[in-house]
Amino acid sequence: MTLYKRYFTDSLLPNDPDEAKRIKRTADWYTIVDGRLYYRGYSIPYKRCLTLKEVDYALVRTQHQYGNVLAMTYDSARARRLQP
């Protein structure tokens, strides 16, 4: 996502011509609001693009919050498959 942010703020493109072409072609799908990169959908509001650090945090937090529920669901489904 930093490629898009650099393209919007500094008009810098990668040296690879195929990658630069792809960035130019898909740049209309994104916008910057208050310094943050957002993805524009057709019928939904902007979705904020996360950095890798934010993605890791979100996954860990979701796993801690819902991990036991998912594990119980998996165990019960597995137990049903093992029953004759």
Helices and strands as residue ranges (DSSP letters): H 2-10, H 17-26, G 27-29, E 30-33, E 36-39, E 47-48, H 52-82
